[in-house]
Amino acid sequence: MPVLSYNHMKILVTGGAGFVGSNLALRLKRLPSTDVCAFDNLRRRGSELALGRLRDGGVEFVHGDVRSRSDLEDVGRFDLLLECSAEPSVQAGYAGSPSYVLDTNLQGTIHCLEAARTHRADVIFLSTSRVYPIKGLRGLPVMREGDRLGLPVDASGPGWSRRGISSDFPLSGHRSMYGATKLASELLVEEYRAMYGLRAVVNRCGVISGPWQMGKVDQGFVVLWAARHLFGGELHYAGFGGLGLQVRDVLHVDDLCELVLMQIHDLSICDGQVFNVGGGLERSVSLLELTGMCRHRSGRQLEIPGHPETNPADVPYYVTDNSQITAASGWVPRLSTDTLLDDVFSWLRRERALLEPILSGPVGSMPAVPVKS
Ligand SMILES: NC(=O)c1ccc[n+]([C@@H]2O[C@H](COP(=O)([O-])OP(=O)(O)OC[C@H]3O[C@@H](n4cnc5c(N)ncnc54)[C@H](O)[C@@H]3O)[C@@H](O)[C@H]2O)c1
C-alpha cells in the first residue's frame, strides 16, 4: 500500500455515529497521526449507542446537523471529509413530506462541500445504488433460480450483465427522493472538483451490513432478519409476489473500510471517479436464502408470511458489478456472507441487553432507547 498522502491528518466523518460512519471513524482513528471527528445529529435511533464506542476509540464526537452550515463551520479545519450522513431510506418521503430527506441529503451535502472548499479538504462521498432508476432495474430480465432470482448467464445490456450492475447503467427515469438527492449530490461533488480543485471520489454502494447496524424494515434488512430470528418478532416477505426471492448483494462494512483506507492512502488513483461498490454476485442473497442462514444460526424457525403487494420504490434484484473499482484500485471484497452473518450474530449475542429493545418487536417498530454517552 502506498505511503499515506498526509502528514498529520484530521478527518471529519459526517454521520459519524451511524452504522457506516462509526465503523469508518473507529477504523481510521487507528491510522498513525490521525485525528477523527464524528459529526452527527443522532437522528437514527440507536446511533446514540455509538457514542461510548467512539469515545473509547479516541474519536471526538460533535453533536451537529448537516442542515446547519454554522454547525459545520464550528468544527474548524479538516483535511478529509467522509460524507456518511443521510436519511438513508429509499422509502423516505413516500408517506408524507420529503423535506427531511431533501434538506439532509441535498442541502446537507452542499454545506459539507462548502466546508470542504473552505478548508481545501479532500472528499469521499458515500452514494448509493439507488441512483439507478427504478423502472430500469425492474426491467432487467430476472428469472427464478431455485430460492432466488438471477440474471441469465450469457445475457447483457447497457450497464448490466450476469456480474451485476455497472456504473454505465442508464440513468434516465425516476429513482425515489433518496436516490435523486444522492445523484444530485454526486453532480455537485463533481462541480466542486472542477470549479474549486477539490479531490473527490464517489462510492455508489449497494447494501452494506455488519455489526452496529440498527436494522429496520426499510434499511438494514440483514441485521433485522438476524435480530428477529434471535430475539423474536415479525418478518414479512414483502413485494414481488411475497415469495422472498428478491436478491441483493451485501458488502461487509469491514471490506468497505479497507476500500476507504486504500482511497485515503492514494486519493489520486480514484480522484474524480464514480465507482459502484458492493459485495458482488458471490455475496448476494435472496430473503429466502437469508432466512435459511438465520434459522441455522439461531435455531429458531419463524413463520414468515408473504405480502404480495410491491412497494413503489422496491426493486427485485440488485447485484454490484465491481469491475471498475477493482480495475482502478485492485480492491475486491474479501469477507463472505457466512462471515458477515457470523459477525452479526456474535455481536447480537454479545450486546443482547442493549440491542434487544431496539431490534425485536413487530415489523417496522423501533422503540426509542435512552441516550447513553
Ligand atoms: N447501509 C447501507 O446499506 C448503505 C448502502 C448504500 C449507501 N449507504 C450510504 O452510506 C451512508 C451511511 O449510511 P448508514 O447505513 O451508516 O446509515 P445510518 O442511518 O446508520 O447513518 C447515517 C447517520 O447520519 C445521521 N444523520 C441523519 N441526518 C443527519 C443530519 N441532518 N445531520 C447530521 N447527521 C445526520 C444519523 O443520525 C445517522 O447516524 C449514507 O450516505 C447512505 O446513504 C448506505
The ligand as an SDF file (V2000), in Angstrom:
LIG
                    3D

 44 48  0  0  0  0  0  0  0  0999 V2000
  -26.0590    0.8790    4.8370 N   0  0  0  0  0  0  0  0  0  0  0  0
  -26.2590    0.6810    3.5480 C   0  0  0  0  0  0  0  0  0  0  0  0
  -26.6730   -0.4100    3.1380 O   0  0  0  0  0  0  0  0  0  0  0  0
  -25.9360    1.7760    2.5560 C   0  0  0  0  0  0  0  0  0  0  0  0
  -25.9710    1.4470    1.2010 C   0  0  0  0  0  0  0  0  0  0  0  0
  -25.6650    2.4290    0.2690 C   0  0  0  0  0  0  0  0  0  0  0  0
  -25.3140    3.6950    0.6750 C   0  0  0  0  0  0  0  0  0  0  0  0
  -25.2970    3.9850    2.0010 N   0  0  0  0  0  0  0  0  0  0  0  0
  -24.9350    5.3490    2.3810 C   0  0  0  0  0  0  0  0  0  0  0  0
  -23.9460    5.2920    3.3730 O   0  0  0  0  0  0  0  0  0  0  0  0
  -24.1090    6.3930    4.2660 C   0  0  0  0  0  0  0  0  0  0  0  0
  -24.2040    5.8650    5.6850 C   0  0  0  0  0  0  0  0  0  0  0  0
  -25.3660    5.0420    5.8050 O   0  0  0  0  0  0  0  0  0  0  0  0
  -25.6320    4.1930    7.0960 P   0  0  0  0  0  0  0  0  0  0  0  0
  -26.0640    2.8600    6.6710 O   0  0  0  0  0  0  0  0  0  0  0  0
  -24.4980    4.3240    8.0380 O   0  0  0  0  0  0  0  0  0  0  0  0
  -26.9040    4.9370    7.6850 O   0  0  0  0  0  0  0  0  0  0  0  0
  -27.1570    5.3610    9.2130 P   0  0  0  0  0  0  0  0  0  0  0  0
  -28.5680    5.8280    9.2660 O   0  0  0  0  0  0  0  0  0  0  0  0
  -26.7460    4.2820   10.1370 O   0  0  0  0  0  0  0  0  0  0  0  0
  -26.1640    6.5840    9.3930 O   0  0  0  0  0  0  0  0  0  0  0  0
  -26.4820    7.8870    8.9710 C   0  0  0  0  0  0  0  0  0  0  0  0
  -26.1890    8.8200   10.1220 C   0  0  0  0  0  0  0  0  0  0  0  0
  -26.4970   10.1490    9.6900 O   0  0  0  0  0  0  0  0  0  0  0  0
  -27.0800   10.8210   10.8100 C   0  0  0  0  0  0  0  0  0  0  0  0
  -27.8750   11.9340   10.3020 N   0  0  0  0  0  0  0  0  0  0  0  0
  -29.1060   11.9090    9.7230 C   0  0  0  0  0  0  0  0  0  0  0  0
  -29.4980   13.1630    9.4270 N   0  0  0  0  0  0  0  0  0  0  0  0
  -28.4760   13.9890    9.8040 C   0  0  0  0  0  0  0  0  0  0  0  0
  -28.3050   15.3970    9.7610 C   0  0  0  0  0  0  0  0  0  0  0  0
  -29.2470   16.2080    9.2550 N   0  0  0  0  0  0  0  0  0  0  0  0
  -27.1610   15.9160   10.2650 N   0  0  0  0  0  0  0  0  0  0  0  0
  -26.2040   15.1050   10.8130 C   0  0  0  0  0  0  0  0  0  0  0  0
  -26.3140   13.7720   10.8760 N   0  0  0  0  0  0  0  0  0  0  0  0
  -27.4470   13.2120   10.3650 C   0  0  0  0  0  0  0  0  0  0  0  0
  -27.9290    9.7630   11.5060 C   0  0  0  0  0  0  0  0  0  0  0  0
  -28.1830   10.0790   12.8640 O   0  0  0  0  0  0  0  0  0  0  0  0
  -27.0640    8.5250   11.3630 C   0  0  0  0  0  0  0  0  0  0  0  0
  -26.2460    8.3400   12.4980 O   0  0  0  0  0  0  0  0  0  0  0  0
  -25.3470    7.1440    3.8030 C   0  0  0  0  0  0  0  0  0  0  0  0
  -24.9600    8.2030    2.9900 O   0  0  0  0  0  0  0  0  0  0  0  0
  -26.0960    6.1200    2.9960 C   0  0  0  0  0  0  0  0  0  0  0  0
  -26.8890    6.7330    2.0250 O   0  0  0  0  0  0  0  0  0  0  0  0
  -25.5920    3.0560    2.9420 C   0  0  0  0  0  0  0  0  0  0  0  0
  1  2  1  0
  2  3  2  0
  2  4  1  0
  4  5  1  0
  4 44  2  0
  5  6  2  0
  6  7  1  0
  7  8  2  0
  8  9  1  0
  8 44  1  0
  9 10  1  0
  9 42  1  0
 10 11  1  0
 11 12  1  0
 11 40  1  0
 12 13  1  0
 13 14  1  0
 14 15  2  0
 14 16  1  0
 14 17  1  0
 17 18  1  0
 18 19  2  0
 18 20  1  0
 18 21  1  0
 21 22  1  0
 22 23  1  0
 23 24  1  0
 23 38  1  0
 24 25  1  0
 25 26  1  0
 25 36  1  0
 26 27  1  0
 26 35  1  0
 27 28  2  0
 28 29  1  0
 29 30  1  0
 29 35  2  0
 30 31  1  0
 30 32  2  0
 32 33  1  0
 33 34  2  0
 34 35  1  0
 36 37  1  0
 36 38  1  0
 38 39  1  0
 40 41  1  0
 40 42  1  0
 42 43  1  0
M  CHG  2   8   1  16  -1
M  END
$$$$
